[in-house]
């Protein structure tokens, strides 16, 4: 479940201004720090998504912006109004609605996305920028025979040094590959296409047929998992 904060028509915010601005926002519930110094700037007129695992602080942040919860520290302004000092002005210019949403919807609809974990932003940018930030590509393989999936995973794990995952389709495997597709000479990691070629060749040498494969950017869902797993 996610929440949507929407600017009402006729509100004082104008194009180029900030619809939401938070600085050092903190909120604790007992010994649990729901927000831990959150900084956020949301341009007026944009579609902005906030993603994060359960307990990351998303709902607490939205409730503060909607004047439903008071922050313990920091400041938050919505449509130019301080949420603590002038909550009535904030409420007159927004509406708050619960909705079911998916990461895929954020990928297609959001202008920018903030990923929150442990009460603070761990990454922020356009969907494309977030995908590029992981410094990896995703290899997707379709096997000629789904019964070879177990052996294929073992080979890819051994040759590529990554954990291959079996998708819902029993003949489909995917693995995150170090390096950036189309970015030869990347000093941080080997070129992804060279790594993949070695893995596909090894499958053929060990008698496992591949009916198709592709190397591309990770999905936003995969980026989300990589970012939140890496957060301290």
Residue frames as a rotation matrix with the C-alpha (Angstrom) as fourth column:
UNK 1
0.580 0.814 0.000 0.00
0.814 -0.580 0.000 0.00
0.000 0.000 -1.000 0.00
UNK 2
-0.666 -0.742 0.079 1.30
0.742 -0.670 -0.038 3.45
0.081 0.033 0.996 -0.88
UNK 3
0.263 0.736 -0.624 -0.09
0.693 -0.594 -0.409 6.92
-0.671 -0.324 -0.666 -0.41
UNK 4
-0.263 -0.265 0.928 -0.43
0.889 -0.439 0.127 9.78
0.374 0.858 0.351 -2.84
UNK 5
-0.096 0.158 -0.983 -0.19
0.561 -0.807 -0.184 13.44
-0.822 -0.569 -0.011 -1.92
UNK 6
-0.165 0.149 0.975 -1.77
0.973 -0.140 0.186 15.61
0.164 0.979 -0.122 -4.61
UNK 7
-0.881 -0.159 -0.446 -1.65
0.234 -0.965 -0.120 19.37
-0.411 -0.210 0.887 -5.11
UNK 8
0.114 0.990 0.079 -5.08
0.743 -0.032 -0.668 20.91
-0.659 0.134 -0.740 -5.55
UNK 9
-0.175 -0.070 0.982 -5.80
0.860 -0.497 0.118 23.20
0.480 0.865 0.147 -8.49
UNK 10
0.563 0.405 0.721 -5.58
0.148 -0.907 0.394 26.84
0.813 -0.115 -0.571 -7.54
UNK 11
0.707 -0.386 -0.593 -2.96
0.670 0.099 0.735 26.30
-0.226 -0.917 0.329 -4.82
UNK 12
0.853 -0.317 -0.416 -0.28
-0.279 -0.948 0.149 28.96
-0.441 -0.011 -0.897 -4.42
UNK 13
-0.019 -0.922 0.388 2.56
0.183 0.378 0.908 26.79
-0.983 0.088 0.162 -5.77
UNK 14
0.704 0.187 -0.685 3.72
-0.572 -0.421 -0.704 27.76
-0.420 0.887 -0.190 -9.24
UNK 15
0.925 -0.378 0.026 5.74
0.302 0.693 -0.655 26.04
0.229 0.614 0.756 -11.93
UNK 16
0.138 -0.964 0.229 9.39
0.061 -0.223 -0.973 25.88
0.989 0.148 0.028 -10.93
UNK 17
-0.008 -0.099 0.995 8.65
-0.937 -0.347 -0.042 26.07
0.350 -0.933 -0.090 -7.18
UNK 18
-0.900 -0.317 -0.299 8.84
-0.182 0.897 -0.402 23.20
0.395 -0.307 -0.866 -4.72
UNK 19
0.161 0.979 -0.122 5.64
-0.332 0.170 0.928 21.39
0.930 -0.109 0.352 -3.84
UNK 20
0.976 0.072 -0.203 7.35
0.153 0.436 0.887 19.63
0.152 -0.897 0.415 -0.92
UNK 21
0.122 -0.972 0.200 10.57
-0.282 -0.228 -0.932 20.52
0.952 0.057 -0.302 0.87
UNK 22
0.984 0.135 -0.120 11.93
0.062 0.373 0.926 18.64
0.170 -0.918 0.358 3.90
UNK 23
0.121 -0.978 0.172 15.17
-0.383 -0.206 -0.900 19.25
0.916 0.043 -0.400 5.77
UNK 24
-0.788 -0.592 0.168 16.52
-0.390 0.268 -0.881 17.05
0.477 -0.760 -0.442 8.58
UNK 25
0.172 0.968 0.180 13.13
-0.833 0.046 0.551 15.44
0.526 -0.245 0.815 9.17
UNK 26
-0.845 -0.453 -0.286 13.17
-0.199 0.761 -0.617 13.03
0.497 -0.465 -0.733 12.11
UNK 27
0.200 0.904 0.378 10.50
-0.899 0.016 0.437 10.98
0.389 -0.427 0.816 13.84
UNK 28
-0.847 -0.465 -0.259 10.79
-0.299 0.819 -0.490 8.20
0.439 -0.338 -0.832 16.42
UNK 29
0.418 0.908 0.026 8.22
-0.613 0.262 0.746 5.83
0.670 -0.328 0.666 17.86
UNK 30
0.971 -0.185 0.153 9.69
-0.030 0.537 0.843 4.62
-0.238 -0.823 0.516 21.11
UNK 31
0.136 -0.987 0.084 13.13
-0.098 0.070 0.993 3.23
-0.986 -0.143 -0.087 20.29
UNK 32
0.028 -0.055 0.998 12.34
0.895 0.445 -0.001 2.96
-0.445 0.894 0.062 16.57
UNK 33
-0.386 -0.216 -0.897 13.56
-0.138 -0.948 0.288 5.83
-0.912 0.234 0.336 14.38
UNK 34
0.410 0.654 0.636 11.08
0.585 0.346 -0.733 5.96
-0.699 0.673 -0.241 11.52
UNK 35
0.825 -0.237 0.512 12.79
0.314 -0.561 -0.766 9.00
0.469 0.793 -0.388 9.95
UNK 36
0.491 -0.758 -0.430 16.42
0.692 0.039 0.721 9.85
-0.529 -0.652 0.543 10.53
UNK 37
-0.219 -0.585 -0.781 17.31
0.037 -0.805 0.592 13.26
-0.975 0.100 0.198 9.07
UNK 38
0.033 0.329 0.944 15.31
0.903 0.396 -0.170 13.01
-0.429 0.857 -0.284 5.83
UNK 39
-0.450 -0.140 -0.882 16.01
-0.238 -0.933 0.269 15.67
-0.861 0.331 0.386 3.17
UNK 40
-0.315 0.439 0.841 13.63
0.844 0.535 0.037 15.84
-0.434 0.722 -0.539 0.22
UNK 41
-0.534 0.186 -0.825 12.75
-0.352 -0.936 0.017 18.32
-0.768 0.300 0.565 -2.53
UNK 42
-0.317 0.537 0.782 9.77
0.788 0.608 -0.097 17.68
-0.527 0.586 -0.616 -4.83
UNK 43
-0.991 -0.071 -0.110 9.25
-0.002 -0.832 0.555 20.13
-0.131 0.550 0.824 -7.72
UNK 44
-0.197 0.969 -0.150 5.73
-0.326 -0.209 -0.922 21.45
-0.925 -0.133 0.357 -8.26
UNK 45
0.423 0.524 -0.739 3.86
-0.851 -0.051 -0.523 19.83
-0.311 0.850 0.424 -11.12
UNK 46
-0.443 -0.656 -0.612 5.90
-0.791 0.607 -0.077 16.60
0.422 0.450 -0.787 -11.13
UNK 47
0.800 0.543 -0.256 5.03
-0.381 0.789 0.482 12.97
0.463 -0.288 0.838 -10.48
UNK 48
-0.241 -0.913 0.330 7.31
-0.812 0.004 -0.584 11.87
0.532 -0.408 -0.742 -7.65
UNK 49
0.640 0.442 -0.629 7.43
-0.124 0.867 0.482 8.33
0.758 -0.231 0.610 -6.27
UNK 50
-0.075 -0.621 0.780 8.73
-0.988 -0.059 -0.143 7.26
0.135 -0.782 -0.609 -2.87
UNK 51
0.551 0.176 -0.815 9.76
-0.257 0.966 0.035 3.61
0.794 0.190 0.578 -2.69
UNK 52
-0.417 -0.730 0.542 11.09
-0.828 0.060 -0.557 1.58
0.374 -0.681 -0.630 0.20
UNK 53
-0.603 0.169 -0.780 10.70
0.226 0.973 0.036 -1.70
0.765 -0.154 -0.625 2.07
UNK 54
0.554 0.813 -0.180 8.25
0.348 -0.029 0.937 -2.14
0.756 -0.582 -0.299 4.93
UNK 55
0.715 -0.215 -0.665 9.30
0.651 -0.140 0.746 0.01
-0.254 -0.966 0.039 7.87
UNK 56
-0.159 -0.852 0.498 11.53
0.949 -0.272 -0.163 2.27
0.274 0.447 0.852 5.75
UNK 57
-0.582 -0.017 -0.813 9.69
0.475 -0.819 -0.323 5.45
-0.660 -0.574 0.484 6.79
UNK 58
-0.846 0.258 0.466 7.53
0.384 -0.309 0.870 6.11
0.369 0.915 0.162 3.70
UNK 59
0.103 0.993 -0.052 4.19
0.734 -0.041 0.678 6.31
0.672 -0.107 -0.733 5.47
UNK 60
0.184 -0.109 -0.977 5.61
0.869 -0.447 0.214 8.40
-0.460 -0.888 0.013 8.32
UNK 61
-0.832 -0.533 -0.151 6.99
0.384 -0.751 0.536 10.93
-0.399 0.389 0.830 5.83
UNK 62
-0.626 0.663 0.411 3.68
0.369 -0.212 0.905 11.16
0.687 0.718 -0.112 3.95
UNK 63
0.304 0.766 -0.567 1.74
0.889 -0.015 0.458 11.56
0.342 -0.643 -0.685 7.20
UNK 64
-0.222 -0.448 -0.866 4.03
0.691 -0.699 0.184 14.43
-0.688 -0.558 0.465 8.21
UNK 65
-0.976 -0.153 0.158 3.58
0.219 -0.618 0.755 16.12
-0.018 0.771 0.637 4.82
UNK 66
-0.327 0.935 0.136 -0.19
0.379 -0.002 0.925 15.72
0.866 0.354 -0.354 5.20
UNK 67
-0.476 0.010 0.880 -0.07
-0.631 -0.700 -0.333 17.22
0.612 -0.714 0.339 8.74
UNK 68
0.598 0.719 -0.354 -1.34
-0.297 0.610 0.735 13.98
0.744 -0.334 0.578 10.29
UNK 69
0.649 -0.493 -0.579 1.86
0.756 0.505 0.416 13.41
0.087 -0.708 0.701 12.30
UNK 70
0.925 -0.372 0.076 4.19
-0.379 -0.915 0.135 15.96
0.019 -0.154 -0.988 13.89
UNK 71
0.406 -0.856 -0.319 7.93
0.200 0.424 -0.883 15.55
0.892 0.294 0.344 13.31
UNK 72
0.701 -0.272 -0.659 10.27
0.697 0.066 0.714 15.35
-0.151 -0.960 0.236 16.30
UNK 73
-0.021 -0.761 -0.648 12.92
0.161 -0.643 0.749 17.44
-0.987 -0.089 0.136 14.52
UNK 74
-0.794 -0.345 0.500 13.58
0.543 -0.035 0.839 19.11
-0.272 0.938 0.215 11.20
UNK 75
-0.361 0.662 -0.657 11.25
-0.417 -0.745 -0.521 21.12
-0.834 0.086 0.545 8.97
UNK 76
-0.631 0.255 0.733 8.78
0.715 0.558 0.421 20.31
-0.302 0.789 -0.535 6.22
UNK 77
-0.468 0.485 -0.739 7.02
-0.416 -0.858 -0.300 22.73
-0.780 0.167 0.603 3.90
UNK 78
-0.466 0.437 0.770 4.19
0.783 0.609 0.128 21.83
-0.413 0.662 -0.626 1.53
UNK 79
0.261 0.516 0.816 3.14
0.862 -0.504 0.042 24.37
0.433 0.693 -0.576 -1.10
UNK 80
-0.265 -0.520 0.812 5.26
0.131 -0.854 -0.504 26.91
0.955 -0.027 0.295 0.76
UNK 81
0.443 0.526 0.726 3.54
-0.665 -0.350 0.659 26.35
0.601 -0.775 0.195 4.13
UNK 82
-0.701 -0.683 0.204 5.21
-0.613 0.432 -0.661 24.89
0.363 -0.589 -0.722 7.22
UNK 83
-0.210 0.670 -0.712 3.38
0.056 0.735 0.675 21.67
0.976 0.102 -0.192 8.15
UNK 84
-0.388 0.019 -0.922 3.75
0.890 0.267 -0.369 22.37
0.239 -0.963 -0.120 11.89
UNK 85
-0.857 -0.026 -0.514 3.24
0.251 -0.893 -0.374 26.13
-0.449 -0.450 0.772 12.02
UNK 86
-0.449 0.693 -0.564 0.49
-0.789 -0.604 -0.114 26.40
-0.419 0.394 0.818 9.40
UNK 87
-0.846 0.062 0.530 -1.23
0.154 0.979 0.130 22.99
-0.511 0.192 -0.838 9.02
UNK 88
0.161 0.987 -0.025 -4.58
0.287 -0.071 -0.955 24.47
-0.944 0.147 -0.295 7.95
UNK 89
0.308 -0.116 -0.944 -3.00
-0.769 -0.615 -0.175 26.16
-0.560 0.780 -0.279 4.92
UNK 90
-0.789 -0.610 -0.072 -1.34
-0.555 0.659 0.508 22.89
-0.263 0.441 -0.858 3.95
UNK 91
-0.604 0.607 0.517 -4.59
0.389 0.791 -0.473 20.94
-0.696 -0.085 -0.713 4.22
UNK 92
0.339 0.789 -0.513 -6.46
-0.108 -0.509 -0.854 23.48
-0.935 0.345 -0.087 2.11
UNK 93
0.226 -0.323 -0.919 -4.12
-0.923 -0.371 -0.097 22.85
-0.310 0.871 -0.382 -0.81
UNK 94
-0.766 -0.559 -0.316 -3.68
-0.626 0.760 0.173 19.06
0.144 0.331 -0.933 -0.84
UNK 95
0.578 0.805 0.132 -5.59
-0.809 0.545 0.220 15.81
0.105 -0.234 0.967 -0.81
UNK 96
-0.572 -0.746 0.341 -4.37
-0.797 0.603 -0.019 12.46
-0.191 -0.283 -0.940 0.48
UNK 97
0.582 0.773 -0.252 -5.51
-0.812 0.569 -0.129 9.14
0.044 0.280 0.959 -0.98
UNK 98
-0.137 -0.559 0.818 -4.47
-0.445 0.772 0.453 5.56
-0.885 -0.302 -0.355 -0.37
UNK 99
0.621 0.332 -0.709 -3.82
-0.783 0.240 -0.574 3.43
-0.020 0.912 0.409 -3.43
UNK 100
0.578 -0.455 0.677 -2.39
0.242 0.888 0.390 0.11
-0.779 -0.062 0.624 -4.48
UNK 101
0.742 -0.401 -0.536 0.69
-0.669 -0.490 -0.559 0.66
-0.038 0.774 -0.632 -6.61
UNK 102
0.812 -0.527 0.250 3.60
0.512 0.850 0.126 -1.32
-0.279 0.025 0.960 -7.98
UNK 103
-0.030 -0.917 -0.398 7.23
0.176 -0.397 0.901 -0.57
-0.984 -0.043 0.173 -8.70
UNK 104
-0.493 -0.130 0.860 6.47
0.840 0.186 0.510 -1.02
-0.226 0.974 0.018 -12.41
UNK 105
0.589 0.757 0.282 3.93
0.793 -0.609 -0.022 1.83
0.155 0.237 -0.959 -12.26
UNK 106
0.654 -0.428 -0.624 6.55
0.099 -0.769 0.631 4.09
-0.750 -0.474 -0.461 -10.70
UNK 107
-0.373 -0.836 0.403 8.94
0.516 0.173 0.839 3.15
-0.771 0.521 0.367 -13.52
UNK 108
-0.384 0.276 0.881 6.50
0.907 -0.067 0.416 4.35
0.174 0.959 -0.225 -16.20
UNK 109
0.526 0.804 0.278 4.71
0.716 -0.595 0.364 7.22
0.459 0.008 -0.889 -14.44
UNK 110
0.701 -0.220 -0.678 7.18
0.496 -0.533 0.686 8.93
-0.512 -0.817 -0.265 -12.11
UNK 111
0.848 -0.481 0.223 9.38
-0.178 -0.654 -0.735 11.82
0.499 0.584 -0.641 -13.22
UNK 112
-0.299 -0.930 0.214 11.71
-0.614 0.016 -0.789 11.13
0.730 -0.367 -0.576 -10.28
UNK 113
0.660 0.444 -0.606 11.92
0.097 0.749 0.655 8.48
0.745 -0.492 0.452 -7.58
UNK 114
-0.101 -0.658 0.747 13.29
-0.907 -0.248 -0.341 8.53
0.409 -0.711 -0.571 -4.05
UNK 115
0.255 0.088 -0.963 14.26
0.164 0.978 0.132 5.22
0.953 -0.192 0.235 -2.44
UNK 116
0.176 -0.089 0.980 13.97
-0.874 -0.472 0.114 5.33
0.452 -0.877 -0.161 1.36
UNK 117
0.380 -0.055 -0.923 15.46
0.320 0.944 0.076 2.83
0.868 -0.324 0.376 3.79
UNK 118
-0.136 -0.398 -0.907 16.10
0.975 0.108 -0.193 3.09
0.175 -0.911 0.373 7.53
UNK 119
0.468 0.518 -0.716 14.38
0.724 -0.689 -0.025 6.49
-0.507 -0.507 -0.697 7.64
UNK 120
0.042 -0.489 -0.871 16.54
-0.277 -0.844 0.460 8.27
-0.960 0.222 -0.170 5.06
UNK 121
0.885 0.261 -0.385 16.96
-0.413 0.062 -0.908 8.51
-0.214 0.963 0.163 1.29
UNK 122
0.206 -0.826 0.525 19.50
0.146 0.557 0.818 6.03
-0.968 -0.092 0.235 -0.08
UNK 123
-0.761 -0.419 0.496 19.06
0.558 -0.032 0.829 7.00
-0.332 0.907 0.258 -3.75
UNK 124
0.244 0.831 -0.500 17.17
0.220 -0.550 -0.806 9.57
-0.944 0.087 -0.317 -5.81
UNK 125
-0.752 -0.481 -0.450 16.81
-0.294 -0.366 0.883 10.26
-0.590 0.796 0.134 -9.51
UNK 126
0.062 0.728 -0.683 14.88
-0.998 0.037 -0.052 9.45
-0.013 0.685 0.728 -12.66
UNK 127
0.822 0.261 0.505 14.06
-0.289 0.957 -0.025 5.78
-0.490 -0.126 0.862 -13.31
UNK 128
0.841 -0.537 -0.060 16.85
0.137 0.318 -0.938 5.67
0.523 0.781 0.341 -15.89
UNK 129
0.118 -0.823 0.555 19.39
-0.690 -0.470 -0.550 7.25
0.714 -0.319 -0.624 -13.53
UNK 130
0.298 0.044 0.954 18.56
-0.877 0.406 0.256 4.76
-0.376 -0.913 0.160 -10.78
UNK 131
0.977 0.057 0.206 18.96
0.026 0.924 -0.380 1.83
-0.212 0.377 0.902 -13.16
UNK 132
0.581 -0.811 0.076 22.34
0.011 -0.085 -0.996 3.13
0.814 0.579 -0.040 -14.34
UNK 133
0.313 -0.474 0.823 23.50
-0.866 -0.498 0.042 3.74
0.390 -0.726 -0.567 -10.76
UNK 134
0.852 0.054 0.521 23.72
-0.344 0.808 0.479 0.04
-0.395 -0.587 0.706 -9.94
UNK 135
-0.022 -0.937 -0.350 26.69
-0.958 -0.080 0.276 -0.36
-0.286 0.341 -0.895 -12.31
UNK 136
-0.692 -0.171 0.701 25.38
-0.096 0.985 0.146 -3.69
-0.715 0.034 -0.698 -13.53
UNK 137
-0.455 0.588 -0.669 23.42
-0.833 -0.015 0.553 -5.30
0.315 0.809 0.496 -16.33
UNK 138
-0.011 0.516 0.857 20.95
-0.610 0.676 -0.415 -8.13
-0.793 -0.527 0.307 -16.16
UNK 139
-0.828 -0.266 -0.493 21.39
-0.549 0.562 0.619 -11.30
0.113 0.784 -0.611 -18.19
UNK 140
0.123 0.900 0.417 18.19
-0.718 0.371 -0.589 -13.11
-0.686 -0.227 0.692 -19.11
UNK 141
-0.820 -0.479 -0.312 18.46
-0.570 0.639 0.517 -16.60
-0.048 0.602 -0.797 -20.58
UNK 142
0.434 0.893 0.117 15.83
-0.850 0.449 -0.274 -18.95
-0.297 0.019 0.955 -22.01
UNK 143
-0.572 -0.648 0.503 16.87
-0.507 0.762 0.403 -22.59
-0.644 -0.025 -0.764 -21.99
UNK 144
-0.526 0.347 -0.776 15.91
-0.696 0.350 0.628 -25.02
0.489 0.870 0.057 -24.73
UNK 145
-0.008 0.478 -0.878 14.95
0.291 0.841 0.456 -27.54
0.957 -0.252 -0.146 -22.04
UNK 146
0.406 0.254 0.878 13.64
-0.636 -0.612 0.471 -26.41
0.657 -0.749 -0.087 -18.64
UNK 147
0.974 -0.032 -0.226 15.00
0.163 0.791 0.590 -29.62
0.159 -0.611 0.775 -17.10
UNK 148
0.140 -0.989 0.051 18.51
0.781 0.078 -0.619 -28.18
0.608 0.126 0.784 -17.52
UNK 149
0.627 0.175 0.759 17.76
-0.092 -0.951 0.295 -25.22
0.774 -0.255 -0.580 -15.23
UNK 150
0.969 -0.243 0.030 19.50
0.005 0.140 0.990 -26.64
-0.245 -0.960 0.137 -12.18
UNK 151
0.291 -0.907 0.305 22.73
0.887 0.375 0.269 -27.44
-0.358 0.192 0.914 -14.03
UNK 152
0.190 -0.181 0.965 22.61
0.664 -0.700 -0.263 -24.12
0.723 0.691 -0.013 -15.88
UNK 153
0.895 0.162 0.415 22.38
-0.172 -0.734 0.657 -22.21
0.411 -0.660 -0.629 -12.60
UNK 154
0.753 -0.658 0.004 25.38
0.327 0.380 0.865 -24.09
-0.571 -0.650 0.501 -11.21
UNK 155
0.088 -0.733 0.675 27.43
0.996 0.058 -0.068 -23.31
0.011 0.678 0.735 -14.33
UNK 156
0.367 0.107 0.924 26.50
0.340 -0.940 -0.026 -19.62
0.866 0.324 -0.382 -14.37
UNK 157
0.994 -0.026 0.103 27.21
-0.106 -0.333 0.937 -19.33
0.010 -0.943 -0.334 -10.65
UNK 158
0.512 -0.849 0.127 30.63
0.587 0.454 0.671 -20.90
-0.627 -0.269 0.731 -11.19
UNK 159
-0.070 -0.573 0.816 31.63
0.991 -0.135 -0.009 -19.09
0.115 0.808 0.578 -14.40
UNK 160
0.149 0.231 0.961 30.09
0.360 -0.918 0.165 -15.66
0.921 0.322 -0.220 -13.82
UNK 161
-0.790 -0.485 -0.375 30.52
0.491 -0.136 -0.860 -15.54
0.366 -0.864 0.346 -10.05
UNK 162
-0.687 0.651 0.324 26.90
-0.705 -0.705 -0.077 -14.45
0.178 -0.281 0.943 -9.56
UNK 163
-0.715 0.534 0.451 23.74
0.071 0.697 -0.713 -16.06
-0.696 -0.478 -0.536 -8.26
UNK 164
-0.869 0.452 -0.200 21.45
-0.259 -0.071 0.963 -17.01
0.421 0.889 0.179 -11.14
UNK 165
-0.608 0.744 0.275 17.73
-0.392 0.020 -0.920 -16.97
-0.690 -0.668 0.280 -10.33
UNK 166
-0.836 0.437 0.330 15.05
0.545 0.599 0.587 -19.15
0.059 0.671 -0.739 -11.88
UNK 167
-0.815 0.578 0.034 12.09
-0.573 -0.814 0.097 -17.04
0.084 0.059 0.995 -12.99
UNK 168
-0.060 0.886 0.460 8.43
-0.654 0.314 -0.689 -18.05
-0.754 -0.343 0.560 -12.84
UNK 169
0.748 0.157 -0.645 8.93
-0.633 0.463 -0.620 -19.56
0.201 0.872 0.446 -16.28
UNK 170
0.776 -0.436 0.456 10.88
-0.042 0.685 0.727 -22.78
-0.629 -0.584 0.513 -15.47
UNK 171
0.504 -0.603 0.618 12.99
0.863 0.371 -0.343 -22.38
-0.022 0.706 0.708 -18.64
UNK 172
0.564 -0.232 0.792 14.01
0.150 -0.915 -0.375 -18.79
0.812 0.330 -0.481 -17.84
UNK 173
0.271 -0.574 -0.773 16.99
0.957 0.078 0.278 -17.68
-0.100 -0.815 0.571 -15.74
UNK 174
0.732 -0.124 0.670 18.27
0.093 -0.956 -0.279 -14.22
0.675 0.266 -0.688 -14.84
UNK 175
0.329 -0.702 -0.632 21.46
0.936 0.155 0.315 -12.95
-0.124 -0.695 0.708 -13.20
UNK 176
0.979 -0.079 -0.189 22.89
-0.074 -0.997 0.031 -9.53
-0.191 -0.017 -0.981 -12.36
UNK 177
0.500 -0.819 0.282 26.21
0.842 0.382 -0.381 -9.04
0.204 0.428 0.880 -14.16
UNK 178
0.285 -0.508 -0.813 28.99
0.410 -0.702 0.583 -6.70
-0.866 -0.499 0.008 -13.00
UNK 179
-0.812 -0.547 0.201 29.85
0.442 -0.353 0.825 -4.06
-0.381 0.759 0.528 -15.57
UNK 180
-0.082 0.774 -0.628 27.70
-0.195 -0.630 -0.752 -1.76
-0.977 0.061 0.203 -17.68
UNK 181
0.175 0.189 0.966 26.27
0.810 0.531 -0.250 -2.88
-0.560 0.826 -0.060 -21.02
UNK 182
0.651 0.091 0.754 27.58
0.670 -0.536 -0.514 -0.71
0.357 0.839 -0.410 -23.85
UNK 183
0.907 -0.367 0.206 30.20
-0.419 -0.832 0.364 0.93
0.038 -0.417 -0.908 -21.62
UNK 184
0.662 -0.711 -0.235 33.56
0.575 0.684 -0.450 -0.59
0.480 0.163 0.862 -22.70
UNK 185
-0.273 -0.904 0.330 36.56
0.340 -0.412 -0.845 0.37
0.900 -0.118 0.420 -20.65
UNK 186
0.695 0.543 0.471 34.60
-0.283 -0.396 0.873 0.86
0.661 -0.741 -0.122 -17.44
UNK 187
-0.327 -0.942 0.081 37.37
-0.470 0.088 -0.879 0.96
0.820 -0.325 -0.471 -14.81
UNK 188
-0.227 0.289 0.930 35.06
-0.970 0.015 -0.241 -0.23
-0.084 -0.957 0.277 -12.03
UNK 189
0.181 0.368 0.912 34.08
-0.276 0.909 -0.312 -3.58
-0.944 -0.195 0.266 -13.55
UNK 190
-0.794 -0.461 0.396 34.68
0.204 0.411 0.888 -5.77
-0.573 0.786 -0.233 -16.61
UNK 191
-0.647 0.580 -0.496 32.60
-0.762 -0.461 0.455 -5.10
0.035 0.672 0.740 -19.69
UNK 192
-0.081 0.708 0.702 29.34
-0.629 0.510 -0.587 -6.97
-0.773 -0.489 0.404 -19.20
UNK 193
0.700 0.398 -0.592 29.17
-0.713 0.365 -0.598 -8.32
-0.022 0.841 0.540 -22.77
UNK 194
-0.184 -0.849 -0.495 32.52
-0.702 0.466 -0.538 -10.09
0.688 0.249 -0.682 -22.37
UNK 195
-0.723 -0.033 0.690 31.42
-0.623 0.462 -0.631 -11.70
-0.297 -0.886 -0.355 -19.12
UNK 196
0.277 0.940 0.199 28.15
-0.657 0.337 -0.674 -12.90
-0.701 0.056 0.711 -20.64
UNK 197
0.439 -0.153 -0.885 29.85
-0.817 0.342 -0.465 -14.37
0.374 0.927 0.025 -23.71
UNK 198
-0.657 -0.751 -0.064 31.97
-0.627 0.592 -0.507 -16.57
0.419 -0.293 -0.859 -21.47
UNK 199
-0.536 0.525 0.661 28.94
-0.521 0.411 -0.748 -17.82
-0.665 -0.745 0.053 -19.58
UNK 200
0.550 0.769 -0.324 26.93
-0.715 0.234 -0.658 -18.66
-0.431 0.594 0.679 -22.72
UNK 201
0.116 -0.600 -0.792 29.92
-0.803 0.413 -0.430 -20.43
0.585 0.685 -0.434 -24.25
UNK 202
-0.818 -0.449 0.360 30.37
-0.575 0.600 -0.557 -22.56
0.034 -0.662 -0.749 -21.15
UNK 203
0.007 0.899 0.438 26.73
-0.605 0.353 -0.714 -23.63
-0.796 -0.261 0.546 -21.21
UNK 204
0.664 0.223 -0.713 27.21
-0.743 0.305 -0.596 -24.81
0.085 0.926 0.368 -24.80
UNK 205
-0.314 -0.883 -0.347 30.40
-0.757 0.454 -0.470 -26.69
0.573 0.115 -0.811 -23.93
UNK 206
-0.881 -0.009 0.473 28.56
-0.376 0.618 -0.690 -28.58
-0.286 -0.786 -0.548 -21.20
UNK 207
-0.896 0.442 0.045 25.70
0.371 0.689 0.623 -29.54
0.245 0.575 -0.781 -23.49
UNK 208
-0.270 0.832 -0.485 23.02
0.635 -0.225 -0.739 -27.13
-0.724 -0.508 -0.467 -22.33
UNK 209
-0.421 0.184 0.888 20.98
0.847 -0.269 0.458 -25.60
0.323 0.945 -0.043 -25.14
UNK 210
-0.513 0.249 -0.821 20.04
0.308 -0.840 -0.447 -21.91
-0.801 -0.483 0.354 -25.03
UNK 211
0.009 0.614 0.790 17.13
0.993 0.085 -0.078 -20.77
-0.115 0.785 -0.609 -27.21
UNK 212
0.376 0.081 0.923 17.69
0.407 -0.909 -0.086 -17.09
0.832 0.408 -0.375 -26.49
UNK 213
0.039 -0.342 -0.939 19.38
0.975 -0.191 0.111 -14.57
-0.217 -0.920 0.326 -24.23
UNK 214
0.472 0.123 0.873 19.48
0.406 -0.910 -0.091 -10.81
0.783 0.397 -0.479 -23.70
UNK 215
-0.321 -0.604 -0.729 21.61
0.946 -0.231 -0.225 -8.39
-0.032 -0.763 0.646 -21.75
UNK 216
0.032 0.393 0.919 20.11
0.391 -0.851 0.350 -5.10
0.920 0.348 -0.181 -20.67
UNK 217
-0.565 -0.162 0.809 19.43
-0.542 -0.666 -0.512 -2.72
0.622 -0.728 0.288 -17.81
UNK 218
-0.895 0.304 -0.326 17.96
0.445 0.657 -0.609 -4.14
0.028 -0.690 -0.723 -14.61
UNK 219
0.042 0.962 0.269 14.28
0.582 -0.243 0.776 -3.59
0.812 0.124 -0.570 -13.93
UNK 220
-0.123 -0.026 0.992 13.34
-0.542 -0.836 -0.088 -0.96
0.831 -0.548 0.089 -11.37
UNK 221
0.882 0.453 0.131 12.27
-0.376 0.508 0.775 -3.77
0.285 -0.732 0.619 -9.06
UNK 222
0.592 -0.742 -0.314 15.77
0.707 0.666 -0.239 -5.27
0.387 -0.080 0.919 -9.28
UNK 223
-0.272 -0.665 0.695 17.34
0.183 -0.745 -0.641 -1.85
0.945 -0.047 0.325 -8.68
UNK 224
0.370 0.529 0.764 15.10
-0.659 -0.430 0.617 -1.33
0.655 -0.731 0.189 -5.66
UNK 225
0.982 -0.012 -0.188 16.20
0.122 0.803 0.584 -4.64
0.144 -0.596 0.790 -4.15
UNK 226
0.203 -0.979 0.012 19.88
0.767 0.151 -0.624 -3.92
0.609 0.136 0.782 -4.86
UNK 227
-0.227 -0.287 0.931 19.71
-0.139 -0.936 -0.322 -0.47
0.964 -0.202 0.172 -3.25
UNK 228
0.512 0.504 0.695 17.83
-0.733 -0.164 0.660 -1.49
0.447 -0.848 0.286 -0.13
UNK 229
0.902 -0.266 -0.341 19.90
0.359 0.901 0.246 -4.65
0.241 -0.344 0.908 0.39
UNK 230
0.000 -0.983 0.183 23.05
0.686 -0.134 -0.715 -2.53
0.728 0.125 0.675 0.22
UNK 231
0.255 0.144 0.956 21.79
-0.377 -0.896 0.235 0.07
0.890 -0.420 -0.174 2.69
UNK 232
-0.777 -0.625 -0.072 23.31
-0.158 0.305 -0.939 -0.18
0.609 -0.719 -0.336 6.20
